[in-house]
Amino acid sequence: MLQENFIKVGGNTIRYLESGDSEKTLVLIHGLGASAERWSGVIPIFAKNYHVIVPDLIGFGYSDKPLVDYTPNFFSDFISDFFETLHLIRPNVVGSSLGGQIIAEYASINSSNIEKLILVSPAGVMKQSTPALDAYIMAALYPNEQSAKNAFELMEGSGKSVNDEIVKDFIERMHLPNAKLAFMSTILGLKNSGSIAPRLASICSPSLLIWGSIDPVIPIQYAEQFVSSIKGCRFYTMDGCGHTPYVQKPNVFASAVLKFLSEK
C-alpha cells in the first residue's frame, strides 16, 4: 500500500510517500516544480523489492515552502536532514533533473552514506536555458491548462499528448502559497551556483546515469561530463524518451534501475 506521511525536518513539515516493506531502502527525488507523484508509475514496481520513500522536496509539492534562498547547498543540507530524521542508513537514491543535481551534491560530500546512486538527466552542468525549460518556467509563473500542457508536451519530446492528471496536478500545486517564489528562487540559485562538474570526482558510490535520448530540457550531450567525472559511472540511454523517462517508459526504466541495484 502507498502511504502519505508528514514529518518535521528542521522545523518544516515535509510530505513523503512510502511503500514496500523490504529492509532495503530506495529513495526517489523529483525535479524542479514536481512532486512525489511524478514517480507514480515506478513506485509500485520498486516497492516489490524495496522500501520506497518519495519526498516532496522542501519548497515543492505539499511540503512547506519557507521564504529562504533555494540554493543547491540548501537542498543538499535538506536531504541530509531528511535522511537523518527518518534514520535512513545508506539508502539507494534516484534523483531526477534538479533532484539528480541535489543528490550528486550530497554524494560528493557524503558518498559513504549512499549505497548506490542513480542520476536521471541531472542538472548542474548545463548553464544556458533551452526552449523546453523556458516553457516550463512560464508555465510555473502563469499556471493554466494551455501553458502547462504545452510545457509538458515539449519536455516529453515525443510529440504525444501528456496525461491530463499531470497537467492538473501541476497547476494546482503552483497555485499554493509561496510555490512560485520557491520555484523562481530555485532557478536563481541554480543560475548563480558554479558547475557541479569539479565535485563529481568526489562521488565514490557505485553510480548509474540514465538519460532520455531526445531530452529537450537538458540534452543528452551533457551526459559526458557526468560519465567522465564520476569514477566507474555506468550509462544507460532511454531511447525515444524526453526528460522524464520514468514517466514515459516506467517498466523499461524500472528494469534498468533494478538490474543495476541487484549487481554486486
C-alpha positions in Angstrom: 0.0 0.0 0.0 1.1 3.6 -0.7 1.0 5.7 2.4 1.2 9.5 2.7 3.2 10.8 5.6 4.2 14.1 7.1 7.3 14.7 9.2 9.1 17.7 10.7 12.5 18.3 9.2 14.4 21.3 10.5 11.2 22.9 11.7 9.4 22.5 8.4 6.7 20.0 7.6 7.7 17.7 4.8 5.4 15.3 2.9 6.5 12.0 1.6 5.0 8.9 0.1 6.0 5.4 1.3 5.5 1.9 0.0 7.1 -1.5 0.4 8.3 -3.4 3.5 11.8 -4.5 2.4 14.8 -3.9 4.6 16.5 -2.4 1.6 15.6 1.3 1.1 15.2 3.2 -2.2 14.7 7.0 -2.1 13.3 8.8 -5.2 14.0 12.6 -5.5 11.9 14.6 -8.0 12.9 17.6 -10.1 12.1 21.3 -10.4 8.5 22.1 -9.8 7.5 18.5 -9.4 6.3 16.4 -6.5 6.4 12.8 -5.3 3.5 11.9 -7.7 5.9 12.2 -10.7 7.2 8.8 -9.7 3.8 7.1 -9.5 4.5 4.9 -12.5 7.5 3.2 -10.9 6.8 3.2 -7.2 4.6 0.0 -7.3 7.4 -1.7 -9.3 10.2 -0.8 -6.9 8.0 -1.5 -3.8 8.1 -5.2 -4.7 11.8 -5.3 -3.8 12.5 -2.1 -1.8 11.1 0.1 1.0 10.4 3.1 -1.2 10.4 6.6 0.2 9.5 9.5 -2.0 9.5 13.1 -0.5 8.1 16.3 -1.8 11.3 18.4 -1.7 11.1 21.4 0.6 9.6 24.3 -1.4 7.7 21.9 -3.7 4.6 19.7 -3.7 2.8 19.7 -0.4 5.8 20.3 1.7 6.4 23.6 3.4 7.8 26.5 1.3 9.8 28.7 3.7 11.0 32.1 2.5 14.7 31.2 2.0 17.3 31.1 -0.7 16.8 27.8 -2.5 20.4 27.1 -3.5 21.9 23.7 -4.3 23.7 23.7 -0.9 20.3 24.4 0.8 18.8 21.4 -0.9 21.8 19.2 -0.1 21.5 20.1 3.5 17.8 19.3 3.4 18.5 15.8 2.1 21.0 15.3 4.8 18.5 16.3 7.5 15.7 14.3 5.8 17.8 11.1 5.9 18.8 11.7 9.5 15.2 12.4 10.6 13.9 9.2 9.0 17.0 7.3 10.3 17.9 6.2 6.7 21.3 4.5 6.7 23.0 4.0 3.3 19.8 4.1 1.2 19.9 3.7 -2.6 18.9 7.0 -4.1 17.5 8.0 -7.5 17.4 11.7 -8.4 15.8 13.3 -11.5 16.9 16.6 -13.0 17.2 19.1 -10.1 16.9 16.0 -7.8 19.8 14.5 -9.6 22.0 17.6 -9.0 20.9 17.7 -5.4 21.8 14.1 -4.6 25.1 14.4 -6.6 25.9 17.4 -4.5 25.1 15.4 -1.4 27.0 12.4 -2.5 30.1 14.4 -3.3 30.4 15.2 0.4 28.6 12.2 1.9 29.3 9.4 -0.6 29.8 6.8 2.2 26.2 7.5 3.2 24.7 6.2 -0.1 24.6 2.6 -1.1 24.1 3.2 -4.9 23.3 6.4 -6.8 21.2 6.7 -9.9 21.1 10.1 -11.7 18.4 10.8 -14.3 19.1 13.7 -16.7 20.7 15.6 -13.8 21.0 19.4 -13.7 24.2 21.0 -12.6 26.4 21.2 -15.7 24.1 22.9 -18.3 24.1 26.7 -17.6 22.1 28.1 -20.6 18.4 27.6 -20.9 16.5 25.6 -23.6 13.1 26.3 -25.2 11.5 23.5 -23.3 12.9 24.8 -19.9 11.7 28.3 -20.8 8.2 27.0 -21.5 8.3 25.1 -18.2 9.3 28.3 -16.3 6.5 30.2 -18.0 4.0 27.5 -17.0 5.1 27.8 -13.4 4.7 31.6 -13.4 1.4 31.5 -15.3 -0.1 28.1 -14.4 -3.0 27.4 -16.6 -4.0 24.4 -18.8 -2.6 25.8 -22.0 0.8 26.8 -20.7 1.2 23.7 -18.6 0.1 21.3 -21.4 2.4 23.0 -23.8 5.4 22.8 -21.4 4.9 19.1 -20.6 4.5 18.1 -24.2 7.7 20.0 -25.1 9.5 18.3 -22.2 8.4 14.8 -23.2 9.9 15.4 -26.7 7.9 12.7 -28.4 5.0 14.8 -29.7 2.5 12.7 -27.8 -0.2 14.2 -25.5 0.5 14.1 -21.8 -1.7 12.8 -19.1 -4.3 15.4 -18.1 -3.8 14.5 -14.4 -0.1 15.5 -14.6 -1.2 18.9 -16.0 -4.0 19.4 -13.5 -1.8 18.4 -10.5 1.0 20.8 -11.6 -1.4 23.7 -12.0 -3.0 23.0 -8.5 0.4 22.9 -6.8 1.8 26.0 -8.5 -1.2 28.0 -7.0 -0.2 27.0 -3.5 1.2 29.8 -1.2 4.9 30.6 -1.9 5.0 27.9 -4.7 6.1 30.4 -7.4 8.6 32.1 -5.0 10.2 28.8 -4.2 10.3 27.8 -7.9 12.0 31.1 -9.0 14.3 31.2 -6.1 15.5 27.7 -7.1 16.0 28.8 -10.7 18.1 31.8 -9.5 20.0 29.6 -7.0 20.9 27.2 -9.9 21.9 30.0 -12.2 24.2 31.7 -9.7 25.9 28.5 -8.5 29.0 27.1 -10.1 29.0 24.0 -12.2 28.9 20.7 -10.2 31.5 19.2 -12.5 34.6 19.7 -10.2 32.8 17.9 -7.4 31.7 14.9 -9.3 35.0 13.1 -8.9 34.4 13.0 -5.2 31.5 10.6 -5.6 32.5 7.1 -4.6 29.2 5.3 -4.6 28.5 2.9 -7.5 26.6 5.2 -9.9 24.3 4.8 -12.9 23.4 7.7 -15.2 20.1 7.4 -17.2 19.2 9.9 -19.9 16.4 10.2 -22.4 17.8 10.2 -26.0 15.6 13.1 -27.1 15.6 15.1 -23.8 14.8 18.7 -24.9 15.2 20.1 -21.4 18.7 19.0 -20.6 20.1 17.5 -23.8 21.9 14.2 -23.7 25.2 15.8 -24.7 25.6 16.9 -21.1 25.9 13.2 -20.0 29.5 13.1 -21.0 30.6 15.4 -18.1 29.0 13.1 -15.6 30.2 9.8 -17.1 33.8 11.0 -17.4 33.9 12.6 -13.9 32.2 10.0 -11.7 34.5 7.0 -11.2 33.1 3.9 -12.8 29.8 5.6 -13.7 27.6 3.4 -15.9 25.5 5.0 -18.6 22.1 3.9 -19.9 20.2 5.7 -22.7 16.4 5.6 -22.8 15.6 5.6 -26.5 12.7 7.7 -27.6 12.3 9.4 -24.2 12.5 13.0 -23.1 13.2 14.5 -19.7 11.2 12.0 -17.6 11.8 8.5 -18.9 10.3 7.0 -15.7 7.0 8.6 -16.7 7.2 7.7 -20.4 8.5 4.2 -20.1 8.2 3.2 -16.4 8.7 -0.6 -17.0 11.9 -0.1 -19.0 13.2 2.5 -16.6 12.5 0.3 -13.5 14.1 -2.7 -15.1 17.3 -0.8 -15.8 17.4 0.6 -12.2 16.6 -2.8 -10.6 19.3 -4.5 -12.7 21.9 -2.0 -11.5 20.8 -2.3 -7.9 20.9 -6.1 -7.9 24.5 -6.2 -9.2 27.3 -6.8 -6.6 
